């Protein structure tokens, strides 16, 4: 695994375009705006449910973050709208307001297929300018996905390497994914959700926040053909799945482009995987049932989420 961003192999735009074309699944599914999630059948859900043995539930979402910082440029909002000081009759009530510009580094969220376009095209080759407007998305909305329930696999790279975390800028290659499968005793298979732990939040708690847009551990582009071959339905990480700085000329989020726009795979960003890492180590297994319930937002490009892993 590369430890220095300068050692991460660079990818030209031409090479990336060829990779994008090779991974496209456009025209494969109906409905198209569910993309790779069409792979998940009731049988997949039943098999995922069979993985629940101990009854352990592990939330994967971050606390609602209202504090600005290097990794939270657009803090979420939370304020009270009713403090219980209304005139009788009883009972008094207490109400609050929540809002978030959630596509960033501070909120755990799901990226729907309308979130990413490459060269002006959404997943399935749909023209972004025609389908995304001030009223939201008319293709690939998060409302098309609904609840996501399937088998989850945790690729706990720090556990494999015997480290507390991966340093920002470290690239996770296809060979590292295969090594993690062997070491952790798991198999990525069709319809499953793959979660990559870099140890971001352990590092943040011990060393403080940093600008994750400038440097973060994540997947290198050569891991995507492997995930495509294994027919995954969902990809997530404690970062946003992309290694940064980007190794691809002129493309700031190549994994987003390949997963969402080419393969039709929704993404889970900014998961706190520390408790799941401990639970999986304690159970001696790195596969589980995962439940993701996004908000039903017609036209939404994603949703804040608090996914739950069940072991």
N, C-alpha and C positions, 0 to 999 in steps of 0.2 A: 504494500500500500504506500502511495506517495505521501511523504511527510512534509514536503516543501512545495508550496504552490508553484514555484518556478520549475519544479520537476514534472508537473502535470503536463502530459503531451497536449500540444495545441492542435486544434481542429479547424481546418479552413471552412469557409462558408460553403464552398462547393462540396466538400466531404460531408458536411452536415446535411445539406440538401439531399444528397444521395441516401444518407441514412434515414432521413425523414421519409423519403419516398418508399424505402424498403419496409418501413414499419407501419405504413398507412393501412388502416382497415376500413377505409371509406367504402360505403355501399354494402357493407357486410350485414348490418342489422336493421331491423324494423321493430320498434321505433329507433331512429338513428340518434335522437338526442339523449338516449340512455347509454349509448356507446357500449363499452366493455361490460357495463353492469348487466346487459342482456345475457351474459354468460351464467349468471347466478340463478339457479332454478330452486324450486322447493326441496329437491334432493340435496343441493348444496347446503341449504339452511338446516335440514335435518342432520346432515353429517357434522355441521358446525355445532349444533346443539349437543351432539354426542360427546363433544370434547369437554363439556362442563362436568367435572368430576367432584371437585372439592366445594363448589358453590362460592368460590372467591370472586368478588366483583372489584374491578379496578377502574376508576374513572381516569380518563386520559386527557381531559381538558385542563387548560390553565385557569387560574383565578381571573376574574374580570379585572383587567389592568387599566386603571385610570391615571396612572402616574407616567409622565413623559420620561423618556430616557433614550439612550443610544439605539436600543432595539425596540422602541415604542414611540415612533415619531408622531403617530396620530392616536393619542390615548382614547380609550373607550370612555363613555359618559355614564354617570350614575348620579342622579339627584332625587331628592324626595319631593313628591307632589302633594302629599297629605300627611300631616303629623299627628292626626287624631284629635285636632282641636276644633272639630266641627261641632255645632250645637247638637243637643240631644234630638231625637231619641238614640238610645244605645243600640248596638255597640259602636264605639269609635273605630276608625280604620286607619291604616297606615299604608301609603302607596308610594311607589317610586317609578322612575323613568330610566330606561336603558337605551343606549344607542352606541353604534360602533362603525367606524370605517375599517372593516375587519380584514381586508386583504392587505396584510402587512406582517409584521413579526411579533405583534403583541397579543393576538387573539387566536385561539385554536379555531380553525375553520375548515370547511369543505369547499374545494374549488369545483364548480360544475363545468360542463363542457363549453358553456358560453364565456367562460373567464379568459380563455387563451385563444388567440388567433396567430397563425404564422403566414407571413406573406399575404395578409389580408383575408385568409380563409380560416374559418372555424373548423371543427371536426366535421367530417363527411364532405369537405369541400365547400361548405356553405359560406356565402360572402358576408363577412362581418359587418360591413358598412350598411348593408341592406337589412340585417336582422338584429342589430344592436342599436338602440336609440335611447332617448331621454326617458322613455317609459320602461326600459329594461330590455330583456332578451326575448326574441320571438322564436329562438331555437336554442336548445341546450340549457334551458333554465334548470335551476336546482329543483323546481317543483316537479320536473320530469323524473327525478331519481327516486324520491320517496325514501322510506327507511331502508338502510343498507345493513344486511345481516349475512355474515358469511364466516368462514374460517379465517383467522388471523395468524400470521407468522411474524415473530419478532426477530429481526436480525440485529442482535445485540453486539455490535462491533467492539466496544470497549471490553465486554466480557470475554470475547474471543481472543483479543490481543493482550488481556491482562493489564489494561490501563483504566484510569478513571474516566477518561473522555478522549475523543479525537480532537486534535487541535484544529482550529479554524483553517480552512484551506485544504484539508486532507481530502483526497478523492477516493471514493469507494469504487473499485473496479469490478468487472464481472467476476474475475478470479477471486476477489474478496467475498463476493456473495456466495460463491460455491464453497469456499472455505468455511464460511459461517454456517452454511447448511450442514456440512460434515461435523464441525465442532459442536454445534448445538443439537444435532440429531433431529433436524426438521427437513421438510421438503416443501418447496413452493410448488403448488399445483394449480390446476385450472379453477378459476373463480375465486381464488383466495385474495385476501388483503395482505400486503407486505408492509411492515412498519420498520423503518430504519432508525435505530438508536445510535446517536453520536455522543451522547452524554452532555449535550448542550446545557441543560438546566442544572446538572451537577456543577459544571464548570462555572456557570453564571452565579450560582449560589456561593461558590468558594472564591471566585476571582472578580465577580462583578460583571455588569453588562458590557457589551461591545456592539459595534455596528455590524450586524449580521449580513447586511446587504454588501458590505465590503469584503467580508471573510467569513465563511462557514464551511463546515464539513458536509459532504453530501455525495450523491451519486455522480460518477463520471458517465459520459454518454455510452460507453461500451457496455454498461450494465443493462441498458434498455432492450437490446435484442434478446438477451437472456430472459428478461421478464416477459417480453412479448411471446417468446417460444413457450414459456410456462403458462401463458394465457391468464395473467392476473386480472383482477377486476377493479382493484383499488390499491393506491400507493400512498403511503404516509411517512412522516418523519417528525423528529423533534426540531428539525429546521423546516425548510420547505422542499426538501429532497434534492435540490441543486447544490453542487459544490460551487463555492465562490472564493476568488474571482472565477468567472466563467472561462472555461477552456476554449470556447467557440468564438471565433471572430464575428463580431457584430450581432451576437445573440446573448442577451443577458441572462436568460433562464432556459437553457437548452432542454433540461429534463421536463420542464413544464410544456415546452413546445412538442416534444416527442410523445410524452404520456398523454396529454390532454388533446392536443390538436391532431396528432397523427394516429394514436392508438385508441383514443376515446376512453382513457382511464382517468376517472376523477382523482383528485389529490386531497389528502389531509395534511394541513400545515400546522406547525407549532404545537405538536402534541407533547405533553409532559410524560415521558416514558420511564421515569425513574422508579416509580412504584411498580410498574409492570415488570421492569427488569428484576427487581427484588422478588416479586411474586413468582416469576418464571424460574429464577434460580432456586427458590425455595421448593417449588414443585418439581423441579428437574425436567421441565418440558417448556418448549417455546412456541407452542401452538395453542389456540384458544378460540372461543367464539367472540366475535366483535359485533357490536350493535352501534350504528350511527344513525341518529334521527335528526336530519337537518330541518330547519324551519321550512314550512310550505310557503315559499315566497314566489308567486307567479312573476316570471320575468327576472328573477334573481340570479346573479352570476355565482352564487354560493351561499353559505350560511355559517354563522358561528355555531359550533357544536361542542358537546362534551361526550365523546364516544366512551363506551364502556367495554372493557374486556372481561370475559367470564371464564374462569378456569375450573 
